Amino acid sequence: MRTPTHLPTSAPMSPTQVAQATNTSRRTVMRAIEAQELSAFRDNRNHWKITPQSVEEWALAQSTPSG
């Protein structure tokens, strides 16, 4: 996974957009949401949305060694 470099400053992103920005699959993003490793919320159309700040925090946590 790469750390995202070109994230929107404030607009929430969809899981697909997060996957593209972090070079991962949409399923990986959805698993992170389900495991509560990535903070997300549902909009008024029941679509998942993720803030750029949450994406950055998640990407950094994934790229740093846990040892």
N, CA, C and O atoms as a Tinker XYZ file with bonds, in Angstrom:
   268  protein
     1  N      0.844000   -1.167000    0.000000    73     2
     2  CA     0.000000    0.000000    0.000000    64     1     3
     3  C      0.888000    1.228000    0.000000    63     2     4     5
     4  O      1.914000    1.271000    0.679000    81     3
     5  N      0.491000    2.201000   -0.752000    73     3     6
     6  CA     1.249000    3.441000   -0.759000    64     5     7
     7  C      0.485000    4.504000    0.016000    63     6     8     9
     8  O     -0.743000    4.467000    0.098000    81     7
     9  N      1.216000    5.439000    0.577000    73     7    10
    10  CA     0.586000    6.541000    1.283000    64     9    11
    11  C     -0.028000    7.470000    0.252000    63    10    12    13
    12  O      0.655000    7.875000   -0.689000    81    11
    13  N     -1.296000    7.817000    0.401000    73    11    14
    14  CA    -1.944000    8.672000   -0.594000    64    13    15
    15  C     -1.305000   10.050000   -0.630000    63    14    16    17
    16  O     -0.970000   10.621000    0.408000    81    15
    17  N     -1.141000   10.574000   -1.830000    73    15    18
    18  CA    -0.516000   11.880000   -1.973000    64    17    19
    19  C     -1.475000   12.937000   -2.483000    63    18    20    21
    20  O     -1.303000   14.119000   -2.182000    81    19
    21  N     -2.473000   12.542000   -3.241000    73    19    22
    22  CA    -3.399000   13.515000   -3.819000    64    21    23
    23  C     -4.817000   13.253000   -3.344000    63    22    24    25
    24  O     -5.671000   12.804000   -4.110000    81    23
    25  N     -5.056000   13.536000   -2.082000    73    23    26
    26  CA    -6.392000   13.361000   -1.534000    64    25    27
    27  C     -7.133000   14.688000   -1.555000    63    26    28    29
    28  O     -6.527000   15.747000   -1.393000    81    27
    29  N     -8.446000   14.629000   -1.756000    73    27    30
    30  CA    -9.214000   15.867000   -1.625000    64    29    31
    31  C     -9.049000   16.418000   -0.210000    63    30    32    33
    32  O     -8.878000   15.648000    0.735000    81    31
    33  N     -9.099000   17.719000   -0.056000    73    31    34
    34  CA    -8.826000   18.312000    1.246000    64    33    35
    35  C     -9.940000   18.080000    2.248000    63    34    36    37
    36  O     -9.657000   17.900000    3.432000    81    35
    37  N    -11.187000   18.075000    1.825000    73    35    38
    38  CA   -12.252000   17.935000    2.811000    64    37    39
    39  C    -13.405000   17.040000    2.356000    63    38    40    41
    40  O    -14.201000   16.608000    3.190000    81    39
    41  N    -13.515000   16.758000    1.091000    73    39    42
    42  CA   -14.645000   15.978000    0.596000    64    41    43
    43  C    -14.492000   14.503000    0.967000    63    42    44    45
    44  O    -13.446000   13.908000    0.708000    81    43
    45  N    -15.518000   13.913000    1.566000    73    43    46
    46  CA   -15.461000   12.483000    1.873000    64    45    47
    47  C    -15.312000   11.660000    0.593000    63    46    48    49
    48  O    -15.781000   12.052000   -0.476000    81    47
    49  N    -14.656000   10.525000    0.728000    73    47    50
    50  CA   -14.370000    9.670000   -0.410000    64    49    51
    51  C    -15.134000    8.361000   -0.305000    63    50    52    53
    52  O    -15.476000    7.924000    0.794000    81    51
    53  N    -15.399000    7.739000   -1.435000    73    51    54
    54  CA   -16.030000    6.424000   -1.452000    64    53    55
    55  C    -14.960000    5.354000   -1.255000    63    54    56    57
    56  O    -13.774000    5.636000   -1.428000    81    55
    57  N    -15.354000    4.135000   -0.898000    73    55    58
    58  CA   -14.367000    3.066000   -0.777000    64    57    59
    59  C    -13.572000    2.840000   -2.069000    63    58    60    61
    60  O    -12.383000    2.526000   -2.013000    81    59
    61  N    -14.208000    2.996000   -3.211000    73    59    62
    62  CA   -13.512000    2.835000   -4.486000    64    61    63
    63  C    -12.450000    3.910000   -4.657000    63    62    64    65
    64  O    -11.342000    3.613000   -5.103000    81    63
    65  N    -12.767000    5.154000   -4.313000    73    63    66
    66  CA   -11.796000    6.236000   -4.415000    64    65    67
    67  C    -10.626000    6.017000   -3.458000    63    66    68    69
    68  O     -9.477000    6.289000   -3.805000    81    67
    69  N    -10.919000    5.528000   -2.260000    73    67    70
    70  CA    -9.864000    5.244000   -1.293000    64    69    71
    71  C     -8.963000    4.137000   -1.832000    63    70    72    73
    72  O     -7.740000    4.229000   -1.728000    81    71
    73  N     -9.552000    3.102000   -2.400000    73    71    74
    74  CA    -8.775000    1.997000   -2.957000    64    73    75
    75  C     -7.840000    2.497000   -4.054000    63    74    76    77
    76  O     -6.677000    2.097000   -4.104000    81    75
    77  N     -8.332000    3.359000   -4.922000    73    75    78
    78  CA    -7.498000    3.899000   -5.994000    64    77    79
    79  C     -6.384000    4.772000   -5.437000    63    78    80    81
    80  O     -5.252000    4.712000   -5.919000    81    79
    81  N     -6.690000    5.580000   -4.430000    73    79    82
    82  CA    -5.696000    6.493000   -3.858000    64    81    83
    83  C     -4.603000    5.751000   -3.103000    63    82    84    85
    84  O     -3.470000    6.226000   -3.032000    81    83
    85  N     -4.931000    4.589000   -2.536000    73    83    86
    86  CA    -3.968000    3.848000   -1.728000    64    85    87
    87  C     -3.404000    2.621000   -2.446000    63    86    88    89
    88  O     -2.624000    1.859000   -1.876000    81    87
    89  N     -3.807000    2.443000   -3.691000    73    87    90
    90  CA    -3.327000    1.315000   -4.496000    64    89    91
    91  C     -3.662000   -0.027000   -3.833000    63    90    92    93
    92  O     -2.831000   -0.933000   -3.772000    81    91
    93  N     -4.888000   -0.126000   -3.346000    73    91    94
    94  CA    -5.389000   -1.366000   -2.763000    64    93    95
    95  C     -6.696000   -1.716000   -3.462000    63    94    96    97
    96  O     -7.141000   -0.990000   -4.351000    81    95
    97  N     -7.304000   -2.813000   -3.066000    73    95    98
    98  CA    -8.597000   -3.180000   -3.638000    64    97    99
    99  C     -9.729000   -2.574000   -2.811000    63    98   100   101
   100  O     -9.543000   -2.213000   -1.649000    81    99
   101  N    -10.889000   -2.471000   -3.422000    73    99   102
   102  CA   -12.064000   -1.980000   -2.701000    64   101   103
   103  C    -12.377000   -2.934000   -1.553000    63   102   104   105
   104  O    -12.791000   -2.495000   -0.479000    81   103
   105  N    -12.186000   -4.224000   -1.767000    73   103   106
   106  CA   -12.474000   -5.214000   -0.721000    64   105   107
   107  C    -11.571000   -5.010000    0.493000    63   106   108   109
   108  O    -12.016000   -5.175000    1.628000    81   107
   109  N    -10.309000   -4.653000    0.263000    73   107   110
   110  CA    -9.395000   -4.369000    1.373000    64   109   111
   111  C     -9.911000   -3.187000    2.184000    63   110   112   113
   112  O     -9.873000   -3.206000    3.414000    81   111
   113  N    -10.389000   -2.169000    1.496000    73   111   114
   114  CA   -10.944000   -0.991000    2.176000    64   113   115
   115  C    -12.178000   -1.390000    2.977000    63   114   116   117
   116  O    -12.335000   -0.973000    4.125000    81   115
   117  N    -13.050000   -2.189000    2.382000    73   115   118
   118  CA   -14.264000   -2.612000    3.081000    64   117   119
   119  C    -13.939000   -3.486000    4.293000    63   118   120   121
   120  O    -14.606000   -3.385000    5.323000    81   119
   121  N    -12.932000   -4.335000    4.181000    73   119   122
   122  CA   -12.525000   -5.144000    5.342000    64   121   123
   123  C    -12.009000   -4.253000    6.463000    63   122   124   125
   124  O    -12.274000   -4.514000    7.637000    81   123
   125  N    -11.271000   -3.202000    6.107000    73   123   126
   126  CA   -10.753000   -2.275000    7.116000    64   125   127
   127  C    -11.903000   -1.539000    7.802000    63   126   128   129
   128  O    -11.852000   -1.299000    9.008000    81   127
   129  N    -12.926000   -1.183000    7.051000    73   127   130
   130  CA   -14.107000   -0.523000    7.636000    64   129   131
   131  C    -14.815000   -1.502000    8.578000    63   130   132   133
   132  O    -15.166000   -1.144000    9.702000    81   131
   133  N    -15.021000   -2.736000    8.113000    73   131   134
   134  CA   -15.709000   -3.741000    8.919000    64   133   135
   135  C    -14.944000   -4.061000   10.202000    63   134   136   137
   136  O    -15.552000   -4.328000   11.238000    81   135
   137  N    -13.616000   -4.033000   10.136000    73   135   138
   138  CA   -12.777000   -4.318000   11.303000    64   137   139
   139  C    -12.565000   -3.069000   12.160000    63   138   140   141
   140  O    -11.857000   -3.118000   13.166000    81   139
   141  N    -13.165000   -1.975000   11.770000    73   139   142
   142  CA   -13.057000   -0.683000   12.446000    64   141   143
   143  C    -11.614000   -0.187000   12.510000    63   142   144   145
   144  O    -11.225000    0.508000   13.449000    81   143
   145  N    -10.822000   -0.559000   11.490000    73   143   146
   146  CA    -9.466000   -0.042000   11.360000    64   145   147
   147  C     -9.483000    1.270000   10.579000    63   146   148   149
   148  O     -8.557000    2.075000   10.679000    81   147
   149  N    -10.538000    1.473000    9.808000    73   147   150
   150  CA   -10.709000    2.671000    8.997000    64   149   151
   151  C    -12.055000    3.283000    9.354000    63   150   152   153
   152  O    -13.094000    2.636000    9.221000    81   151
   153  N    -12.036000    4.529000    9.808000    73   151   154
   154  CA   -13.275000    5.202000   10.200000    64   153   155
   155  C    -14.066000    5.589000    8.956000    63   154   156   157
   156  O    -13.526000    6.181000    8.021000    81   155
   157  N    -15.339000    5.251000    8.958000    73   155   158
   158  CA   -16.213000    5.567000    7.832000    64   157   159
   159  C    -17.624000    5.811000    8.361000    63   158   160   161
   160  O    -17.960000    5.433000    9.483000    81   159
   161  N    -18.430000    6.445000    7.534000    73   159   162
   162  CA   -19.823000    6.688000    7.893000    64   161   163
   163  C    -20.682000    6.518000    6.646000    63   162   164   165
   164  O    -20.177000    6.526000    5.524000    81   163
   165  N    -21.968000    6.365000    6.856000    73   163   166
   166  CA   -22.897000    6.248000    5.729000    64   165   167
   167  C    -23.587000    7.584000    5.512000    63   166   168   169
   168  O    -24.007000    8.248000    6.459000    81   167
   169  N    -23.697000    7.964000    4.240000    73   167   170
   170  CA   -24.374000    9.226000    3.919000    64   169   171
   171  C    -25.884000    8.997000    3.865000    63   170   172   173
   172  O    -26.366000    7.911000    4.185000    81   171
   173  N    -26.616000   10.016000    3.463000    73   171   174
   174  CA   -28.076000    9.914000    3.461000    64   173   175
   175  C    -28.611000    8.978000    2.372000    63   174   176   177
   176  O    -29.802000    8.668000    2.355000    81   175
   177  N    -27.739000    8.526000    1.464000    73   175   178
   178  CA   -28.129000    7.528000    0.461000    64   177   179
   179  C    -27.594000    6.148000    0.828000    63   178   180   181
   180  O    -27.615000    5.226000    0.012000    81   179
   181  N    -27.112000    6.015000    2.072000    73   179   182
   182  CA   -26.603000    4.760000    2.613000    64   181   183
   183  C    -25.324000    4.286000    1.929000    63   182   184   185
   184  O    -25.052000    3.087000    1.888000    81   183
   185  N    -24.539000    5.217000    1.392000    73   183   186
   186  CA   -23.247000    4.905000    0.789000    64   185   187
   187  C    -22.148000    5.182000    1.803000    63   186   188   189
   188  O    -22.213000    6.156000    2.554000    81   187
   189  N    -21.136000    4.318000    1.818000    73   187   190
   190  CA   -20.009000    4.532000    2.713000    64   189   191
   191  C    -19.205000    5.744000    2.261000    63   190   192   193
   192  O    -18.967000    5.933000    1.068000    81   191
   193  N    -18.793000    6.552000    3.212000    73   191   194
   194  CA   -17.939000    7.712000    2.961000    64   193   195
   195  C    -16.812000    7.715000    3.981000    63   194   196   197
   196  O    -17.009000    7.368000    5.146000    81   195
   197  N    -15.635000    8.108000    3.529000    73   195   198
   198  CA   -14.446000    8.121000    4.376000    64   197   199
   199  C    -13.779000    9.477000    4.222000    63   198   200   201
   200  O    -13.597000    9.966000    3.107000    81   199
   201  N    -13.415000   10.085000    5.348000    73   199   202
   202  CA   -12.753000   11.385000    5.276000    64   201   203
   203  C    -11.287000   11.193000    4.878000    63   202   204   205
   204  O    -10.682000   10.174000    5.210000    81   203
   205  N    -10.721000   12.162000    4.173000    73   203   206
   206  CA    -9.299000   12.066000    3.804000    64   205   207
   207  C     -8.381000   11.897000    5.011000    63   206   208   209
   208  O     -7.370000   11.200000    4.923000    81   207
   209  N     -8.719000   12.522000    6.129000    73   207   210
   210  CA    -7.906000   12.377000    7.335000    64   209   211
   211  C     -7.899000   10.918000    7.795000    63   210   212   213
   212  O     -6.848000   10.404000    8.176000    81   211
   213  N     -9.036000   10.253000    7.768000    73   211   214
   214  CA    -9.116000    8.841000    8.155000    64   213   215
   215  C     -8.287000    7.976000    7.213000    63   214   216   217
   216  O     -7.637000    7.024000    7.644000    81   215
   217  N     -8.312000    8.314000    5.923000    73   215   218
   218  CA    -7.536000    7.555000    4.939000    64   217   219
   219  C     -6.054000    7.689000    5.236000    63   218   220   221
   220  O     -5.324000    6.698000    5.214000    81   219
   221  N     -5.605000    8.895000    5.512000    73   219   222
   222  CA    -4.186000    9.116000    5.808000    64   221   223
   223  C     -3.755000    8.349000    7.048000    63   222   224   225
   224  O     -2.701000    7.713000    7.055000    81   223
   225  N     -4.573000    8.409000    8.100000    73   223   226
   226  CA    -4.242000    7.699000    9.337000    64   225   227
   227  C     -4.174000    6.196000    9.105000    63   226   228   229
   228  O     -3.266000    5.528000    9.599000    81   227
   229  N     -5.133000    5.664000    8.355000    73   227   230
   230  CA    -5.167000    4.235000    8.066000    64   229   231
   231  C     -3.972000    3.825000    7.211000    63   230   232   233
   232  O     -3.335000    2.806000    7.479000    81   231
   233  N     -3.670000    4.609000    6.189000    73   231   234
   234  CA    -2.550000    4.287000    5.301000    64   233   235
   235  C     -1.222000    4.319000    6.070000    63   234   236   237
   236  O     -0.357000    3.472000    5.850000    81   235
   237  N     -1.065000    5.280000    6.956000    73   235   238
   238  CA     0.165000    5.349000    7.750000    64   237   239
   239  C      0.269000    4.151000    8.699000    63   238   240   241
   240  O      1.347000    3.585000    8.876000    81   239
   241  N     -0.840000    3.778000    9.295000    73   239   242
   242  CA    -0.849000    2.621000   10.201000    64   241   243
   243  C     -0.514000    1.328000    9.440000    63   242   244   245
   244  O      0.121000    0.431000    9.994000    81   243
   245  N     -0.936000    1.234000    8.189000    73   243   246
   246  CA    -0.670000    0.050000    7.384000    64   245   247
   247  C      0.774000   -0.005000    6.905000    63   246   248   249
   248  O      1.319000   -1.088000    6.689000    81   247
   249  N      1.393000    1.157000    6.739000    73   247   250
   250  CA     2.749000    1.182000    6.183000    64   249   251
   251  C      3.835000    1.106000    7.242000    63   250   252   253
   252  O      4.985000    0.808000    6.921000    81   251
   253  N      3.487000    1.373000    8.518000    73   251   254
   254  CA     4.492000    1.291000    9.564000    64   253   255
   255  C      4.561000   -0.122000   10.126000    63   254   256   257
   256  O      3.525000   -0.752000   10.342000    81   255
   257  N      5.761000   -0.626000   10.366000    73   255   258
   258  CA     5.886000   -1.982000   10.925000    64   257   259
   259  C      5.315000   -2.030000   12.344000    63   258   260   261
   260  O      5.502000   -1.104000   13.133000    81   259
   261  N      4.626000   -3.109000   12.650000    73   259   262
   262  CA     3.988000   -3.226000   13.960000    64   261   263
   263  C      4.914000   -3.849000   14.996000    63   262   264   265
   264  O      4.541000   -3.967000   16.163000    81   263
   265  N      6.109000   -4.249000   14.589000    73   263   266
   266  CA     7.033000   -4.928000   15.495000    64   265   267
   267  C      7.652000   -4.011000   16.445000    63   266   268
   268  O      8.457000   -4.433000   17.276000    81   267
